[in-house]
Amino acid sequence: MEQAPQHIAIIMDGNGRWAKARNLPRTAGHHQGIEACKRVVRSAGELGLKYLTLFGFSTENWSRPAEEVNELMRLLRMYLRSETADLHRNNVKLQVVGDRAALSKDIVELIENTEDLTKDNGGLHLVIALNYGGRMDITKAAADMARNFQEQGIEPTFENAEEHFSGFLMTKGIPDPDILVRTSGEQRISNFLLWQCAYSEFVFTDTLWPDFGENELRAAMKEFQTRDRRFGAIQSV
């Protein structure tokens, strides 16, 4: 695929509406959302993507009903336990970004075990954002960079601050997304990768996340090919 994207980030939205349309509890939508995750991770690897970032749980999602949050955490445990072997077998590297302090100890251990097992894999780099918020990421990075500059005796300037800033983000070492996809028809980025998506192409689809799969991923990649990416410059003639 000419001008193929290397990194796609996805805001997985619509689980609740998928369930409501079928007169099912919201938890049923989250179950199907996990199946969509499996499909998309598999398809991303087959289509040659290098990076796939999924917005799994935001810092704002804690305000949801406790029953729903508990179910989401249960599904996260289930995914890590059931899929780690497959991820490793398929040469997928898993990295989780976000604040782990609020996550249960057993979930953190599952994350660390999967990250350690897959750290040397050279296929798809799967990034899952858990308890993540773009504003939190930026403010934490700013504080860490200021502390680092102070410790090294570096005088901060506009130029060196912007140059080094990405190295203090939770996504350090991961290229910025070429495409940001949001499912379910919503057209906002909901505090996701605010710095990293400064020049990403946005693709909004009406497809609810539980129905998202290879065809929709291919469509987003083809849409990317139609975009004229100038990064603030003008096209040369």
Beta strands, then each sheet from edge to edge (+ up, - down):
strand 1: 7-11
strand 2: 51-58
strand 3: 93-97
strand 4: 125-132
strand 5: 179-182
strand 6: 201-204
sheet 1: 3+ 4+ 2+ 1+ 5+ 6+
end
